Structures are given as C-alpha cells and as structure tokens.
Amino acid sequence: MKWEKIQLFCIENLVWVLIIGIFIIFSVLNPRFFAPHIIYSILQDASMLGPLALGLGLCLLVGSFDVSLGRVAGLSCIIAAWLCEFTDLPAFLIIPVPLIVGLAIGILNGVLIGRGRLNPFLVTLAGYLIWYALSCDIMYGKYFPPGRFDPLILLFGRGRIVGGMFVSTTIFIGLLLLLWFFVKYTRKGNAIYAVGGSEDTARRLGINTNNVKLLVHTIAGVLAGFCGLCYVGYAVEIKPVVVPPYTIFPAFVAIALAGISITGGRGNLLNILGGVILIAMTKVGATMVGAPFEVAYYAVPGILFLIVIVLINRLDLFRDRILSRIYIRSYAESVTSDGEQPESKERHRSIQGKDLDKT
C-alpha cells in the first residue's frame, strides 16, 4: 500500500521530477547554469508566464477555456504604458489600470460563457482578435522604451527584493499559494472542481454553475491584467505586440506539465509553478548550450510538450490501475472485517484479477 501511494505521488508530481532531471543535465553541460543570477532569471521568466498559466489552469479546472488571456495581458500593458508616456498621472493611479482592464474583460467573458452559455473557445477567440486589434490601434506607429517611466510602475517587472529575487517572482508565488488555498479549502473553491468534474451533477447538488464560471473567468482576467502590469517593466520596448501573441501556447504547455486535466475537475494548482519553471529552464538552458533562438524558444518547448503528452497518456492508465487495485483491496478488507467467511477471500482475489485484466 505504501509503495502504491509513493507511485501515485510521483505520477501526480511528475513535473518536479522532470525539473530535477533537466536541471542536472544542463548543469553538467554548462556549469554556469548553477549560478544564482541564472536561477533568478529563470524564476523571473517563469513568473512572467505564471499568471497566464494560473488563469488558464483555473479555467480548465472548471471545464472552461480562455485563449485570449495573452492578448488581455498585452492590452493591459499597452494601456498602462500609454498612460505613463502621454499623461501626467501619478504611478499609483496607473498601477490599478491594468488590473481593472483585466477585471472588466474577465467579467465580460464570464457573463457570455457562464450566463450566456456560449462556447468558451469561440468567445475567447473573438476576444483574442478584438483585443489584439485594439492594442495595435492604440500603439499605431508608436514605439518607446519604458526606462523613463516612474520607477514605482517598473518595480513589478524588474524590481528586486533583498537577496536578488525579483518582485514579480515573489508576487506570483504569493498569488499561486492564495489561489491554491482558495480552491482546496474553501466552499467556493471546491465548487470549481465539482463543476469541472460534472456540471450536471454540480447543478443537482445546488451549485450555481454559471456564477462559478463567472468567478473563474473574472479571476483569470485579473491575473492577465497583472501579467500586463509586470510586462511594463519587463519589456525592453513598448510596442503593439509587447506581450508576444504566442504566449498562450507556452501557458498550455505549463498546464500539461502541471498535470491539470483539459477535461476539467482534476489537477493541483501548485504544480503550475513547476510547469512554468520547467519551460523557462529549458529555454535558458538550451540557449546557454548554444542552441539558436528559434530552437530554444519554440522547438524545445514543443518537443517537451509532445513528450509530456505521451507520458501523461501512459501514466493515466497506470494511475487508474493503481487506484483500482487500492479500491478492490480496501473493499475486500472491509467486507472481511465485517465477518465474511474466509473462503470469500478467493472470490475477491478473482474479482481483483479480472478487474486488472480489464484495465
């Protein structure tokens, strides 16, 4: 039983095993990979992708979808940067703007998907195109560096705390822990898993599934807005595509690495941290060993994604087999403890053998 629990733990936390293995490989190939400033850089890159992956992970847990999060982050960043460049507003008034933009778009998506019961992929795909067009219209012909902005607003993207850790990394980890606690230990959070597992069953249990989806998309929108705020200080130049349009795809890879089910209702949000760290680690490591930019930032994550898909497919079957074995053994022990005759043990063993043959 203990060995089976260890196996399940390793399956559910596969991403951390991969991180250890890849970290050792890159450290052997290039000893500088172990340097503290490289580790801090990896964590910063992970924290820039992290809010989008966290928002997308929440959407998938509830059985929904949001392909527009990267464009929401881009629009939020551009609006904040435009206010910094062309107005005299103080930084403390501009800082909430990206969060408000993300909040408004998240509520809109939640109303259309939750209350309107529209297809989440089509709704957010339309949003992807609209927010991208709006970003290009605002920044038409405008390119400017953020270096002359107020240091307070740049703090979120490039500021450091004591020890060298980036501010964005610290805030992202804090948000991750807060949302993990919310979905795991609160009634509203448990409703997210319930709706993702079976919306009809959740509705019969009295859960307002529409409000749950509205809540999730609202949180995802605010997280995208926070990502845009961080990009104001992180970006070298403010331009229409300051947040790369393909950013949502690495977020999907991080979700797959984290083991969150794309069908909803299953997954550990804490593993998203491992997913984004692994993606950042492979990019930085591949670059340090001499791989071209296209290989390090596109091919390597794609290959990693394909490998993880194959692993998850096999490990899901292995997990189901282990769980079936544990369930049958527990059932047999409970029946025996209730006074069942000893000869019935053979029947339970035969049932167990048949069940394992089916799996």
Secondary structure, DSSP 4 states (H G I P E B T S, - for coil): -HHHHHHHHHHHTHHHHHHHHHHHHHHHH-GGGGSHHHHHHHHHHHHHHHHHHHHHHHHHHTT---TTHHHHHHHHHHHHHHHHHH----HHHHTHHHHHHHHHHHHHHHIIIIIS---HHHHHHHHHHHHHHHHHHHTTT--B-GGGS-HHHHHHHH-B-TTS-BHHHHHHHHHHHHHHHHHHHSHHHHHHHHHHH-HHHHHHTT--HHHHHHHHHHHHHHHHHHHHHHHHHH-SSB-TTSS-TTTHHHHHHHHHHHT--TTSS---TTHHHHHHHHHHHHHHHHHHTT--HHIIIIIHHHHHHHHHHHHHHHHHHHHHHHHHHHHHHHHHHHHHHTT--TTHHHHHHHHHHHHHHH-
